[in-house]
Amino acid sequence: MPYRWISRKDVDEAIVVIMNTMEEEEVFPEWLRRTIQAAIDDSDPEYVRYFYDEVKRFAPVSLKLFGETPVV
């Protein structure tokens, strides 16, 4: 997973990783949270908005890990 999303596919892959991790792990790994947060911080705002839209749809419980307000 890249630190910067350059396509919706990159974001989709991150969402799948989040969903699988939330399903399989008792605790969300800190390294993964930091990696996704880095992508949020460094990616084009269009992809960040898409990330938040998709995470709300597919893994809403994980919003607490990444904040609930997307960067606009």
C-alpha positions in Angstrom: 0.0 0.0 0.0 1.6 3.3 -1.0 2.0 6.2 1.4 0.3 8.4 -1.2 -2.8 7.4 -3.1 -2.6 8.1 -6.8 -5.8 6.4 -7.8 -9.1 5.2 -6.5 -7.8 1.7 -6.8 -5.1 2.5 -4.2 -7.8 3.8 -1.8 -10.0 0.7 -2.5 -7.0 -1.5 -1.6 -6.6 0.4 1.7 -10.3 -0.1 2.5 -10.0 -3.8 1.9 -7.0 -4.0 4.2 -8.8 -2.1 6.9 -11.9 -4.3 6.6 -9.9 -7.5 6.7 -7.8 -6.3 9.7 -10.9 -5.1 11.6 -12.4 -8.5 11.0 -9.4 -10.6 11.9 -7.5 -8.6 14.6 -8.6 -7.7 18.1 -6.4 -4.6 18.0 -5.7 -2.5 14.9 -2.0 -2.5 14.4 -0.3 0.9 15.0 2.0 0.5 12.0 -1.0 0.1 9.7 -2.8 3.1 11.3 0.3 5.2 10.7 0.7 4.0 7.1 -2.9 4.9 6.3 -2.7 8.2 8.1 0.4 9.0 6.1 -1.6 8.4 2.9 -4.4 10.6 4.2 -1.9 13.4 5.0 0.0 13.2 1.7 -2.6 12.3 -0.9 -4.7 14.5 -3.2 -7.8 15.8 -1.3 -10.0 14.0 -3.9 -8.7 10.6 -2.9 -8.9 11.6 0.8 -12.6 12.5 0.4 -13.1 9.2 -1.5 -11.4 7.3 1.3 -13.7 8.8 4.0 -16.8 8.1 1.9 -15.8 4.5 1.4 -14.6 3.9 5.0 -18.0 5.3 6.2 -19.7 2.8 3.9 -17.6 -0.3 4.5 -15.8 0.1 7.8 -17.4 2.9 9.8 -16.1 1.6 13.1 -12.6 2.4 11.9 -13.4 6.1 11.6 -12.2 6.6 15.1 -8.7 5.6 14.0 -8.5 8.2 11.3 -10.7 11.0 12.5 -14.1 11.6 11.2 -13.6 14.8 9.2 -11.9 14.5 5.9 -9.4 17.1 4.7 -11.2 19.3 2.2 
